[in-house]
Amino acid sequence: MLKKSEYVVVGSGAGGGTVAAELSERGADVLVLERGPDLKWVGNHLFAMAILDHHGFLTSQEGMGVARGMLTGGSTVITCGTSARPPKGIFEKHGIELEPYLEMAEKDLRVTTLPDETIGEGTLAMMEAGNRLGMKWQKLEKFIDPEKCEPRFCNCMLGCPKDAKWTSREYLDKARSNGAEIMSSVKVEEVVISNGKAVGVKGWQRGTGPVTVEADKVVLAGGGMGTPVILQRSGLYDAGEGFFCDPLVFTIGFHPTLKPGFDPPMTVGTFDFWDSDGFLLSPVVDPWMSFGLEMMKAKPTALRYWPKYPHAMGIMTKGKDELAGRINVDETFSKSLTHKDRSVLDKGISLSRKVLVEAGCPEDSIWVTKCRGAHPGGTVRIGEVVDSDLGTEVEDLYVCDASVIPASLAAPVVLTLVALGKRLVDNLIPATEKEGAAAAG
């Protein structure tokens, strides 16, 4: 199959979806290629197993699990719906001013905090306990519509069946309405380069066969693990060397009366230790079936508590990890946590235990999950593999996903990626050109 387009965007998550929507709105001819399927039946464990890379069992060579959504909308479909700005200085030192784009992203995603009745009594109890211990817990900003969110039965991490959570599928719908084409189940293998310039991509569509796209410009948005593999196969061998994965652990207890197990995740928390120690704390528990699997991996003796899942109180420690490991050209990857990484998590676990006990969980009910990675990135870092305009050494080849983030955020990345996508399109099609096209129309 041969396709032609002015722009080809590889990946449909937060970065790719934003770029596609913004480009198409400015009159560009856009083709989006998504590796995963276009599944709609969200909100259950079968869906999650179907769309997670390796059905949720993707692990590093050292055995650390990493979650990666493979479908239209990418991992935005299975996020907790939490909005967080990047730490000050992380982009500024590369000459990137994201502030105006972050403001636009927050407006698009309709960022707000949730009311108490949606957050839930158990989660509020953890926030109050944290504050009694002097930790400055507060409500976190979300891109969830409180009028659509169903309290006390949340499926954020399985895909929201109520359509309350923003996902990049909203941007993809906008792109379609502007004339863009979205092709799913297409695995892009490499960028086609001629005389130092990107002129398209080659890949394979499930059930159809080889796909070649000829394009004037290529934007890779296949994520922190997908993009470096495509770049390596295209001759950019520095991609994939060292990355972060924002390692996280859940400290779990069981409350004798409160039932926070189905509360929406990450609606409150504390960034008190973000700058000083490199981690955040926020209430999260895995969905019911995943919860049992994590028990089996971490502490089989705790399985006796599984029937008490509604009473589960969990606090996630999400830490900033150092750039280490590698994404390999065969899509395997290596990632070991350093001594510093472990120390960061250990402090978070210790504080989480105190909060759970203060909130009313018996100490003997508390256990800790195995460490896993949340959103790998930093594999195609700004200042090393791409420049401040997200361009590579290959002309007309750009990257816009978590791979370009220079260092671990230890926080959700969606808002940052939407802002970067908007900025990239402003550089590709300046506002003056957009206004001229609109006037001509």
FENMOJO-V641667 format. One record per residue. N is the residue number from 1. PSI is psi in degrees with one decimal (NA if undefined). D_FIRST is the distance of its C-alpha to the first C-alpha in whole Angstrom. Layout:
# FENMOJO-V641667
N:PSI:D_FIRST
N:PSI:D_FIRST
This chain:
# FENMOJO-V641667
1:132.1:0
2:127.0:4
3:152.8:7
4:140.1:10
5:155.3:13
6:-45.9:17
7:137.1:17
8:127.3:15
9:121.8:17
10:104.2:16
11:143.1:19
12:22.3:21
13:-152.7:24
14:-46.4:27
15:-51.6:26
16:-41.7:22
17:-41.0:23
18:-49.0:26
19:-43.9:24
20:-44.8:22
21:-45.5:24
22:-41.9:27
23:-46.4:24
24:-33.7:23
25:-27.0:27
26:14.2:27
27:6.6:25
28:151.8:22
29:116.1:18
30:135.6:17
31:125.5:14
32:130.6:15
33:119.7:13
34:130.0:16
35:-37.7:16
36:175.6:18
37:171.6:18
38:77.8:20
39:142.5:23
40:-21.9:26
41:70.2:29
42:165.8:30
43:16.2:34
44:167.7:35
45:-33.2:34
46:-39.6:32
47:-47.2:29
48:-43.4:30
49:-31.8:30
50:-34.4:26
51:-12.6:25
52:138.6:27
53:131.7:26
54:29.7:27
55:32.5:29
56:2.1:31
57:28.3:32
58:124.6:31
59:154.9:33
60:170.7:34
61:-20.6:36
62:-5.8:39
63:8.1:38
64:127.8:38
65:145.9:36
66:130.9:33
67:136.5:31
68:113.0:28
69:131.2:26
70:84.6:22
71:170.7:21
72:128.5:21
73:-14.7:24
74:-148.6:24
75:-9.0:28
76:-25.1:29
77:-27.4:29
78:17.7:31
79:172.8:34
80:-1.5:37
81:29.9:37
82:133.9:39
83:129.5:39
84:133.9:41
85:151.4:41
86:156.4:41
87:144.9:44
88:137.1:45
89:-22.4:45
90:-33.4:42
91:-31.3:40
92:-35.7:43
93:-10.1:43
94:13.1:40
95:21.8:41
96:118.8:39
97:104.7:41
98:-11.2:39
99:-53.3:42
100:-31.8:40
101:-31.9:37
102:-39.3:38
103:-42.1:40
104:-39.6:37
105:-43.2:36
106:-35.2:39
107:-44.8:39
108:-40.8:35
109:-2.3:36
110:53.0:39
111:134.4:41
112:175.5:44
113:157.7:46
114:150.3:47
115:160.0:50
116:-40.5:53
117:-25.7:52
118:-39.4:48
119:-45.0:49
120:147.5:51
121:-41.5:55
122:-42.2:54
123:-40.5:52
124:-33.6:54
125:-37.2:57
126:-40.0:55
127:-43.7:55
128:-39.1:58
129:-43.2:59
130:-39.2:57
131:-35.1:59
132:-28.0:63
133:4.9:62
134:28.7:61
135:-1.9:57
136:57.0:57
137:152.8:54
138:170.1:52
139:141.5:50
140:150.8:46
141:140.9:44
142:153.8:41
143:61.3:38
144:132.9:39
145:111.6:41
146:-22.5:44
147:-22.4:44
148:-24.2:41
149:132.7:42
150:108.3:44
151:147.0:47
152:17.8:48
153:68.0:44
154:138.2:42
155:30.6:38
156:-47.6:37
157:-1.7:35
158:5.9:34
159:130.0:32
160:113.1:34
161:-12.8:35
162:-3.2:37
163:32.3:34
164:-26.8:37
165:135.1:35
166:136.9:33
167:166.2:30
168:-6.2:27
169:-27.1:25
170:-42.4:28
171:-37.3:26
172:-40.1:23
173:-39.7:24
174:-41.9:26
175:-43.4:22
176:-44.0:21
177:-22.0:24
178:5.9:23
179:0.0:20
180:153.8:18
181:135.2:15
182:120.9:15
183:124.2:12
184:169.4:14
185:34.8:14
186:113.9:11
187:112.6:13
188:127.5:13
189:-41.0:15
190:161.1:16
191:135.5:16
192:121.8:15
193:131.4:19
194:121.3:20
195:43.6:24
196:13.5:24
197:137.6:22
198:128.6:19
199:7.1:16
200:-166.6:13
201:159.5:12
202:144.3:10
203:-157.3:10
204:129.2:9
205:129.5:9
206:127.3:12
207:-7.7:12
208:-49.2:8
209:-157.6:8
210:143.6:6
211:128.7:5
212:131.3:6
213:124.3:8
214:128.0:11
215:153.6:14
216:-35.2:18
217:145.4:19
218:129.8:18
219:115.4:20
220:126.8:20
221:42.1:22
222:8.1:21
223:169.8:25
224:-19.9:28
225:-31.1:26
226:-44.8:22
227:-45.6:22
228:-31.2:25
229:-45.1:23
230:-42.0:20
231:-42.5:22
232:-43.2:24
233:-14.0:21
234:4.8:20
235:2.4:24
236:86.1:26
237:-10.1:28
238:-18.6:31
239:140.7:28
240:-2.4:30
241:103.0:33
242:133.8:35
243:166.4:35
244:159.8:36
245:13.3:36
246:65.6:39
247:145.8:40
248:152.3:42
249:151.9:45
250:127.6:46
251:119.4:50
252:136.5:51
253:172.9:54
254:120.8:55
255:139.3:57
256:-26.1:60
257:-42.4:60
258:154.4:57
259:77.0:53
260:2.5:51
261:-32.5:48
262:11.3:46
263:150.1:47
264:138.7:44
265:152.7:43
266:40.6:44
267:-20.3:46
268:172.8:49
269:-173.8:49
270:132.8:51
271:16.2:49
272:-32.7:53
273:9.3:52
274:-52.0:49
275:-42.4:50
276:-40.5:53
277:-16.6:52
278:36.2:48
279:160.3:47
280:158.3:47
281:135.3:48
282:143.6:47
283:124.9:47
284:138.1:44
285:149.7:44
286:153.4:41
287:157.8:40
288:-51.7:43
289:-43.5:41
290:-34.5:40
291:-45.2:43
292:-39.5:44
293:-40.1:42
294:-36.2:43
295:-45.2:47
296:-37.0:46
297:-38.3:45
298:-43.2:47
299:83.8:50
300:-30.0:51
301:-18.8:54
302:-5.0:53
303:-22.1:51
304:-19.1:54
305:-8.5:53
306:-42.2:50
307:-16.9:52
308:20.5:53
309:-43.2:50
310:-26.0:50
311:2.4:53
312:128.8:51
313:122.7:51
314:140.3:49
315:121.2:49
316:133.5:46
317:117.0:46
318:120.6:43
319:156.2:44
320:121.5:43
321:158.7:42
322:154.9:42
323:115.1:39
324:166.0:39
325:-169.1:36
326:144.7:33
327:121.9:29
328:160.0:28
329:-22.8:25
330:10.7:25
331:1.1:25
332:165.0:29
333:153.9:31
334:133.8:35
335:115.2:37
336:140.0:41
337:135.7:43
338:170.6:46
339:-40.0:50
340:-41.9:49
341:-45.5:46
342:-38.7:48
343:-39.2:51
344:-47.8:50
345:-39.9:48
346:-39.2:52
347:-40.4:54
348:-40.5:51
349:-44.2:52
350:-44.0:56
351:-36.8:56
352:-41.0:54
353:-43.7:56
354:-40.4:59
355:-43.1:57
356:-42.4:57
357:-43.2:60
358:-32.2:61
359:-12.0:59
360:6.2:61
361:131.5:59
362:140.0:61
363:-35.1:61
364:-3.9:60
365:-3.9:57
366:134.3:55
367:169.7:53
368:133.7:50
369:167.6:46
370:153.7:44
371:142.9:43
372:168.5:39
373:145.8:36
374:-66.8:35
375:96.3:33
376:141.8:32
377:-174.8:32
378:14.3:33
379:-15.8:31
380:60.3:29
381:141.4:33
382:134.8:34
383:-9.7:36
384:-57.4:35
385:-32.4:31
386:157.4:30
387:-174.1:33
388:-13.8:34
389:11.4:32
390:20.0:29
391:149.9:28
392:-178.8:27
393:-16.5:28
394:125.7:25
395:137.6:25
396:21.6:23
397:119.6:22
398:162.4:24
399:135.1:24
400:82.5:26
401:-171.3:27
402:-16.4:30
403:-25.4:29
404:-13.6:31
405:126.8:34
406:-25.9:37
407:163.3:39
408:135.4:39
409:-24.1:40
410:40.2:41
411:162.0:40
412:144.1:37
413:-6.8:35
414:-50.4:33
415:-42.2:35
416:-42.5:35
417:-37.0:31
418:-43.5:31
419:-43.4:33
420:-38.4:32
421:-42.9:28
422:-40.3:31
423:-41.4:32
424:-45.8:29
425:-34.5:28
426:-34.4:31
427:-34.8:31
428:-43.2:28
429:89.9:29
430:157.3:33
431:-34.5:34
432:-38.1:36
433:-39.7:32
434:-43.7:32
435:-37.1:35
436:-41.3:34
437:-40.2:31
438:-38.7:33
439:-38.7:36
440:-34.4:33
441:NA:32
